[in-house]
Amino acid sequence: MGSQLSGGPGGRSRWSARGSRRQVLELLRGVQKGSDDRKRWLSHLRWALQNKETQQKFVRLDGSIRTLIGLFTSSLADIQMEAARCLHELSHSSDPAVAEACLPVTSYLLTYLSGHSIEFTELCLYTLGNLVVESQAIRKQLLPQGIIPVLASCIQSPHEAVLEGLGYLLSQLLQAKEAPTEIIPLVLDSVLPQHMLRLVCSGLKAGLGAAVEFAWCLHYIICSHTADAALLTLGALPALVSLLLDLASEMPQDAPEGLELLVCPVLRCLGNLLAEESGCEAQIQDERLLIALFLVLEHFFQQHPFLIQEGLWLLNNLTADEPFFCSALLSLGLLPALLQLLPCSQMATVLVLTILCNIAEKGPAYCQHLHQQPVLPLLLPTLSLPDPEVTAADFLRQGGHGALEQHQSTPQLQERAQALLGMVGQPLGASSSCHTVLPAFS
């Protein structure tokens, strides 16, 4: 995201990107000259700062960051922009020392988020986003300086580029180790969540890039285990379900490029809310959700198979405790589509088996329906696989008993295998504890 704004100068120069200390010092002195060539010197410096070693040499020079700050706050727009691009190149460094050297510039970057130029504001947002990743000191400095209120003001911008940059910066903040205790409470006390939800759900109409960034922001907030109630109060669950229905309706003809980048965090947000809040399934009892989910999986099956795991994980959490979705999956004839996903991957196999287990656990009628379908013949080869990770289901007939017995001595599966074998003498569909709400993906 932040790297989108990187670039070289208008022309190549006699300085290599991997410059010596003398060359880097010469660049700094050229920038410090108050001449008409200053913009050209800044352009050369920006190109040189794309090199990791040059970045490290530059920040060690006395007065280097102070000089850039002076030019960054210049009244000359072209000089200010070129200095901002140099700072942006520095922000790409993975060296904490470089990020720490940029600490004095953060307050100016924050001030300029309400700047006059869309491009300049966007540049400041991505530079801050890159810096907060590498430095806890920078994050701690920005919070008392009021970064959250500033972002709450920026999120009401009508400009897609600004919103996408803001989403990038916020997503970096929300992934910080101190986010659950120090950042997310401030975010929840602002207008940011309601605007994030609005932008995510209007992504197909307003802008996909910003919607993707803010969908991940919602995901990180939900994964903090501190904000579910607040997001549910804002109507996050029905809003995200409605969005998934809209996404499915766009397929296959009208799906915009990159739609999978939005689908992934939306599926995770829904799955996380269901995992963390009991009773959520009852709030979204709509058969169309299952149809939409399978349409999405079918559409992305070939080109983006990673979404199969995301969708199955959500389906597991839908069926774990709520009979409505188990009944709907059977009555809508979606079982064959589910079984087709068995061989997609090891994790897909485990999730499909767990979903079938959820259905069987609901009672004899559900088990009878499963037996009327070609479920057991498809499962038995899976149950006899040597890979212990894919052995999980309570279908014990037609050889299933033997397939489970071979795993009683496997430490990873011993408890589950014994529990399933204990069901052999129970009536078909008797209660079990196989169903599992999977914890949140983080």
C-alpha positions in Angstrom: 0.0 0.0 0.0 2.5 2.6 1.1 4.9 1.6 -1.6 2.5 2.7 -4.3 3.8 6.2 -3.9 7.5 5.5 -4.3 9.3 6.7 -7.3 12.6 7.9 -8.7 13.7 11.4 -9.9 13.0 12.8 -13.3 16.4 11.6 -14.6 19.4 9.5 -13.5 22.4 11.1 -11.9 26.0 10.4 -11.2 25.1 9.2 -7.8 24.4 5.5 -7.4 21.4 4.4 -5.2 23.9 2.7 -2.9 26.0 5.8 -2.3 29.1 6.2 -0.2 29.0 8.3 2.9 30.7 11.1 1.0 28.1 10.9 -1.8 25.2 11.0 0.7 26.8 13.9 2.5 27.1 15.7 -0.9 23.4 15.1 -1.5 22.5 16.6 1.9 24.7 19.6 1.3 23.1 20.1 -2.1 19.6 20.0 -0.5 20.7 22.5 2.1 21.8 25.0 -0.5 19.3 27.8 -0.8 19.5 27.8 -4.6 17.1 27.2 -7.5 18.6 23.7 -7.8 17.2 22.6 -4.5 14.2 20.7 -6.0 16.6 18.8 -8.3 18.8 17.9 -5.4 15.8 16.6 -3.4 14.8 14.6 -6.4 18.2 12.9 -6.5 18.1 12.4 -2.8 14.7 10.7 -3.0 16.0 8.3 -5.6 19.1 7.5 -3.5 16.9 6.9 -0.4 15.3 3.9 -2.0 18.4 2.0 -1.0 18.5 0.6 2.6 22.2 1.4 3.2 21.8 4.9 1.9 18.8 5.4 4.3 20.9 4.3 7.2 23.8 6.6 6.2 21.6 9.6 5.7 19.8 9.5 9.1 23.3 9.3 10.8 24.4 12.6 9.3 24.1 15.5 11.6 21.1 17.7 10.7 19.7 15.4 8.0 16.2 15.0 9.4 16.2 18.6 10.6 16.9 19.7 7.1 14.1 17.6 5.6 11.7 18.9 8.2 12.6 22.4 7.3 11.9 21.8 3.7 8.8 19.7 4.5 7.3 22.7 6.2 8.4 25.1 3.4 5.9 27.6 1.9 7.0 26.5 -1.5 4.6 23.7 -2.6 6.9 21.9 -5.0 9.8 21.9 -2.4 7.4 20.7 0.3 6.1 17.9 -1.9 9.6 16.7 -2.9 10.7 16.7 0.8 7.6 14.7 1.6 8.6 12.1 -1.0 12.0 11.8 0.6 10.4 11.2 4.0 8.2 8.6 2.4 11.2 6.8 1.1 12.7 6.8 4.6 9.5 5.4 6.0 9.9 2.2 4.0 12.9 1.2 6.0 12.6 -1.9 8.1 15.5 -0.6 10.3 14.0 0.6 13.6 16.8 3.1 13.9 15.6 4.9 10.7 12.1 5.0 12.0 13.3 6.4 15.3 15.2 9.1 13.5 12.0 10.1 11.8 10.3 10.6 15.2 10.5 14.5 15.1 8.6 14.6 11.8 5.5 12.8 12.9 3.8 15.8 14.5 4.2 17.7 11.2 2.8 14.8 9.2 -0.2 14.7 11.5 -0.7 18.5 11.1 -0.6 18.2 7.3 -3.4 15.5 7.2 -5.7 18.4 6.8 -3.7 19.8 3.9 -4.8 21.5 0.8 -3.6 18.9 -1.7 -5.1 15.4 -2.0 -1.8 13.9 -3.2 0.1 15.6 -0.3 -2.4 14.3 2.3 -2.3 10.8 0.8 1.5 10.9 0.9 1.5 11.9 4.6 -1.0 9.1 5.5 1.1 6.4 3.9 4.3 7.8 5.4 2.7 7.7 8.9 1.4 4.2 8.2 4.8 2.9 7.3 6.4 4.6 10.3 4.0 3.3 13.0 4.7 -0.3 11.9 8.3 -0.1 12.9 8.3 2.1 16.0 6.3 1.8 19.2 7.8 5.1 20.2 6.2 6.8 17.2 2.9 5.2 18.0 3.1 6.4 21.6 3.9 9.9 20.5 1.1 10.1 18.0 -1.7 9.1 20.5 -1.4 12.1 22.8 -0.9 14.3 19.8 -4.5 13.4 18.8 -4.0 11.0 15.8 -7.4 9.3 16.4 -9.5 12.6 16.4 -7.5 13.7 13.3 -8.3 10.4 11.5 -11.9 10.7 12.6 -12.0 14.0 10.7 -10.2 12.6 7.7 -12.5 9.6 7.3 -15.3 12.0 6.2 -13.2 13.1 3.2 -15.0 12.6 -0.2 -11.7 11.6 -1.9 -11.1 7.8 -2.5 -7.3 8.2 -2.4 -7.4 9.9 1.0 -9.7 7.3 2.4 -7.6 4.4 1.2 -4.5 5.9 2.7 -6.3 6.5 5.9 -7.4 2.9 6.0 -3.8 1.8 5.5 -2.6 3.9 8.4 -5.4 2.8 10.7 -4.9 -0.8 9.9 -1.2 -0.5 10.9 -2.2 1.1 14.2 -4.8 -1.6 14.9 -2.2 -4.4 14.5 0.1 -3.0 17.1 0.6 -5.1 20.2 -0.7 -2.4 22.4 -3.8 -1.8 20.2 -6.3 -3.7 22.4 -5.6 -1.6 25.5 -4.3 1.8 24.1 -5.6 2.3 20.6 -8.9 0.5 20.1 -10.7 2.1 23.1 -9.9 5.5 21.5 -11.1 4.3 18.2 -14.4 3.0 19.7 -15.0 6.4 21.4 -14.8 8.2 18.1 -16.9 8.2 15.0 -14.5 5.9 13.1 -16.3 2.6 13.6 -19.6 3.8 12.1 -17.8 5.4 9.1 -15.6 2.3 8.6 -18.7 0.1 8.5 -20.4 2.5 6.1 -17.3 2.6 3.7 -16.9 -1.2 3.8 -20.6 -1.8 2.9 -20.5 0.8 0.1 -17.3 -0.6 -1.4 -19.0 -1.8 -4.6 -20.3 1.7 -5.2 -17.8 4.1 -3.7 -14.3 2.6 -3.8 -13.0 -1.0 -3.5 -9.6 0.0 -2.2 -10.8 1.9 0.8 -13.4 -0.8 1.5 -10.7 -3.4 1.6 -8.5 -1.4 4.0 -11.4 -0.7 6.4 -12.7 -4.3 6.3 -9.3 -5.3 7.6 -9.6 -2.6 10.2 -12.9 -4.1 11.4 -11.3 -7.5 11.4 -8.4 -6.3 13.7 -10.9 -4.6 16.0 -13.0 -7.8 16.3 -10.0 -9.9 16.9 -9.0 -7.8 19.9 -11.9 -9.4 21.8 -12.8 -6.0 23.3 -15.2 -4.4 20.8 -17.7 -7.0 19.6 -20.6 -5.5 21.6 -19.9 -2.0 20.3 -19.8 -3.2 16.7 -22.9 -5.3 17.1 -24.7 -2.2 18.5 -23.8 -0.4 15.3 -25.4 -3.1 13.3 -22.2 -4.7 12.0 -23.7 -8.2 11.7 -26.7 -7.5 9.5 -24.7 -4.9 7.5 -21.9 -7.4 6.7 -24.5 -10.1 5.8 -26.2 -7.7 3.5 -22.8 -6.8 1.9 -22.1 -10.5 1.3 -25.4 -10.9 -0.4 -24.5 -7.9 -2.6 -21.1 -9.4 -3.4 -22.7 -12.7 -4.4 -25.2 -10.9 -6.7 -22.2 -9.3 -8.6 -21.0 -12.8 -9.7 -20.1 -14.0 -12.1 -20.4 -11.3 -14.8 -20.1 -8.0 -13.0 -17.5 -8.8 -10.3 -14.9 -6.0 -10.3 -11.2 -6.9 -10.4 -9.7 -7.5 -6.9 -13.1 -8.3 -5.3 -11.5 -11.3 -3.5 -9.5 -8.8 -1.5 -12.7 -7.5 0.0 -14.4 -10.9 0.3 -11.6 -12.3 2.5 -11.8 -9.8 5.4 -15.7 -9.7 5.2 -15.8 -13.5 5.7 -13.4 -13.2 8.6 -15.4 -10.4 10.3 -18.6 -12.5 10.1 -16.9 -15.6 11.3 -15.1 -13.8 14.2 -18.3 -12.2 15.4 -20.0 -15.6 15.4 -17.1 -17.1 17.2 -17.0 -14.4 19.9 -20.7 -13.7 20.5 -23.1 -16.5 21.3 -26.6 -16.1 19.9 -25.4 -14.1 16.9 -26.6 -16.8 14.5 -30.2 -16.3 15.6 -29.9 -12.6 14.5 -29.1 -13.5 10.9 -31.4 -16.5 10.2 -31.6 -15.9 6.4 -31.2 -18.8 4.0 -29.9 -16.4 1.4 -26.7 -16.1 3.4 -25.8 -19.7 2.7 -26.7 -19.3 -1.0 -24.5 -16.2 -1.2 -21.6 -18.0 0.6 -21.6 -20.9 -1.8 -21.9 -18.6 -4.9 -18.8 -16.7 -3.6 -16.9 -20.0 -3.1 -17.9 -21.3 -6.5 -16.8 -18.1 -8.2 -13.4 -17.9 -6.5 -12.8 -21.7 -6.4 -10.2 -21.8 -9.2 -8.3 -18.6 -9.1 -8.4 -17.8 -5.4 -8.6 -21.2 -3.5 -7.5 -19.6 -0.2 -11.1 -18.3 0.1 -12.4 -21.8 0.4 -10.9 -22.1 3.9 -12.3 -18.7 4.8 -15.8 -19.6 3.7 -15.8 -23.0 5.3 -14.6 -21.5 8.6 -17.6 -19.1 8.5 -20.0 -22.0 7.6 -18.7 -24.0 10.5 -19.4 -21.2 13.0 -22.9 -20.8 11.4 -23.7 -24.5 11.9 -22.0 -25.1 15.2 -24.8 -24.1 17.5 -27.7 -23.1 15.3 -30.1 -25.8 13.8 -31.5 -23.2 11.4 -28.4 -23.2 9.2 -28.0 -26.9 9.4 -31.6 -27.4 8.2 -31.2 -24.7 5.5 -28.0 -26.3 4.1 -29.8 -29.6 3.7 -33.2 -28.3 2.4 -31.5 -26.0 -0.1 -29.6 -29.0 -1.6 -26.2 -27.5 -0.8 -24.7 -30.7 0.6 -23.3 -31.9 -2.7 -21.6 -28.5 -3.2 -20.1 -28.8 0.3 -18.8 -32.3 -0.3 -17.1 -31.2 -3.5 -14.8 -29.0 -1.3 -13.5 -32.0 0.6 -10.3 -32.5 -1.5 -9.4 -28.8 -1.9 -6.8 -28.8 0.9 -6.1 -30.4 4.2 -7.7 -27.6 6.1 -10.7 -27.7 3.8 -11.1 -31.4 4.5 -11.0 -30.8 8.3 -13.6 -28.0 8.0 -16.0 -30.0 5.8 -15.8 -32.9 8.2 -16.4 -30.6 11.2 -19.5 -29.0 9.4 -20.9 -32.5 8.7 -20.3 -33.4 12.4 -22.2 -30.2 13.4 -25.2 -31.3 11.3 -25.2 -34.9 12.5 -25.0 -33.7 16.1 -28.4 -31.9 15.7 -30.3 -35.2 15.9 -31.6 -38.4 14.2 -33.5 -36.6 11.5 -30.4 -34.7 10.4 -28.3 -38.0 10.4 -31.0 -39.7 8.4 -30.8 -36.9 5.8 -27.1 -37.3 5.6 -27.4 -41.1 5.1 -29.8 -40.5 2.2 -27.0 -38.5 0.5 -23.7 -40.1 -0.7 -21.9 -38.8 2.3 -20.4 -41.9 3.9 -18.9 -43.4 0.7 -17.1 -40.0 0.2 -15.9 -39.8 3.8 -14.5 -43.3 4.3 -11.5 -42.8 2.1 -10.8 -39.6 4.0 -11.1 -41.3 7.3 -8.6 -43.9 6.4 -5.9 -41.5 5.3 -2.6 -41.7 7.2 -2.6 -37.9 7.8 -4.0 -37.5 11.3 -5.0 -33.9 10.7 -7.9 -34.9 8.4 -9.4 -37.6 10.7 -12.5 -35.9 12.3 -16.1 -37.0 11.9 -18.8 -39.0 13.7 -19.8 -41.3 10.8 -18.9 -44.7 12.2 -20.6 -47.1 9.9 -19.4 -48.9 6.8 -15.9 -49.2 8.1 -15.7 -45.9 9.9 -15.1 -47.7 13.2 -11.9 -49.3 12.0 -10.7 -46.1 10.4 -10.9 -44.4 13.8 -9.4 -47.2 15.8 -6.1 -46.9 13.9 -5.7 -43.4 15.3 -6.2 -44.2 19.0 -2.5 -44.2 19.6 -1.9 -40.9 17.7 -1.3 -38.3 20.5 -2.9 -35.4 18.4 -6.1 -37.4 17.8 -6.3 -39.8 20.7 -9.0 -37.9 22.7 -11.1 -37.2 19.6 -10.9 -40.8 18.3 -11.8 -42.2 21.6 -14.8 -39.9 21.9 -16.1 -40.8 18.5 -15.6 -44.5 19.1 -17.6 -44.1 22.3 -20.6 -43.2 20.1 -20.7 -46.6 18.4 -23.2 -47.9 20.8 -25.4 -44.7 20.8 -28.6 -44.4 18.7 -28.2 -42.7 15.4 -27.9 -39.0 15.9 -27.6 -39.1 19.7 -26.1 -36.0 21.2 -22.3 -35.6 21.0 -19.8 -32.9 21.6 -18.3 -32.9 18.2 -19.5 -29.5 17.1 -16.9 -26.7 17.5 -17.1 -23.0 17.1 -13.7 -22.2 15.7 -11.8 -19.3 17.3 -11.2 -16.1 15.5 -8.7 -15.9 12.7 -6.3 -13.1 13.6 
